[in-house]
Amino acid sequence: MSDLNGKTALITGAASGIGRASALAFAREGAAVMCADLNEPDAKETAERIRSGGGSAAALALDVTDETAVRDALQATIDQLGGLDVVFNNAGVGDASWERTIQVNLTGVFYGLVHSTALLAERGGGSVISTASIAGLVGLVTGVPREMPVEGGFLAYVASKHGVVGMTKQFALRYARKGVRVNAVAPGYIETPMTEMIRDDGPGQAGIESLHPMGRLGQPEEIAEAALFLASERASFVTGVTLPVDGGYTAR
Ligand SMILES: NC(=O)c1ccc[n+]([C@@H]2O[C@H](COP(=O)([O-])OP(=O)(O)OC[C@H]3O[C@@H](n4cnc5c(N)ncnc54)[C@H](O)[C@@H]3O)[C@@H](O)[C@H]2O)c1
């Protein structure tokens, strides 16, 4: 299977967790991958892993809250890797203030969507994916595993991710006849650095596992596979959806 042969992808948040797993999966399927992240050393490490496996990759420092930097990162992908077909707006924060959460998870994804869709349409088409969350589809149960301050934490996260789901629909409609598909993935709780603190706290791992009908957390590679599907031509008639990848969390 080489679903992304000859394609070029930009992935944000590629230094860690879901972004890193996706960069590795996209490269495995033949894509050249630009690994972008606030954490440049670890983004470089992701790119290095791809190159050492025989793939094509580069890395750059990117703060998704900086609109000019987002535009420059899209252009840098074209300049350095020779094209642009897939953009994965994945960077996000999990436990920050209201302002920071909205800035990164909502405004950062907005910048990614507005500039990538326009550029891809101009270039003849492509696929854009964003990382929403189960928190973009339902509210989160507070108190399990621990109480979060309502003005930040869970509330800001839920608001930002519901926004990502809405923007996904709106951009999909806007670009439906312009060759650009726009979708999102909605992970349940995934074993990445983002959930480390929650997993180590209170009812911890077992408490979170019990929220998922499948009785476990997801792995970043399981989200990468869903993003890969949405990125590829296998999803050629799919646009405007937010695909839950959550062990049944939102089925209840
Ligand atoms: N882990 C989960 O349980 C889970 C569940 C649902 C959704 N998500 C979402 O998945 C995405 C990836 O999270 P993860 O679990 O891999 O977490 P992670 O912490 O492992 O990775 C997030 C990456 O985003 C980067 N980042 C943060 N702010 C940035 C910014 N302003 N500009 C550029 N990069 C920035 C970080 O440096 C980090 O490398 C996020 O959008 C998160 O909200 C995660």
The ligand as an ORCA input file, in Angstrom:
! r2SCAN-3c Opt
* xyz 0 1
  N      -3.810     12.906     23.375
  C      -5.133     12.922     23.387
  O      -5.775     12.232     24.188
  C      -5.888     13.764     22.404
  C      -7.272     13.556     22.300
  C      -7.992     14.318     21.398
  C      -7.361     15.279     20.624
  N      -6.015     15.475     20.777
  C      -5.409     16.499     19.945
  O      -4.386     15.924     19.172
  C      -3.432     16.920     18.801
  C      -2.051     16.388     19.087
  O      -1.933     16.155     20.490
  P      -0.992     15.025     21.108
  O      -1.825     14.194     21.986
  O      -0.162     14.412     20.057
  O      -0.136     15.968     22.098
  P       1.427     16.246     22.228
  O       1.537     17.173     23.359
  O       2.162     14.965     22.227
  O       1.764     17.004     20.855
  C       1.305     18.295     20.590
  C       2.383     18.999     19.765
  O       1.871     20.280     19.397
  C       2.936     21.210     19.525
  N       2.413     22.566     19.699
  C       1.756     23.077     20.774
  N       1.491     24.371     20.567
  C       1.970     24.691     19.343
  C       2.007     25.870     18.578
  N       1.501     27.034     19.048
  N       2.565     25.837     17.360
  C       3.105     24.689     16.872
  N       3.125     23.542     17.571
  C       2.560     23.541     18.793
  C       3.712     20.745     20.740
  O       5.023     21.275     20.758
  C       3.669     19.235     20.567
  O       4.776     18.753     19.829
  C      -3.842     18.167     19.584
  O      -4.567     19.025     18.736
  C      -4.728     17.624     20.681
  O      -5.624     18.583     21.151
  C      -5.270     14.734     21.629
*
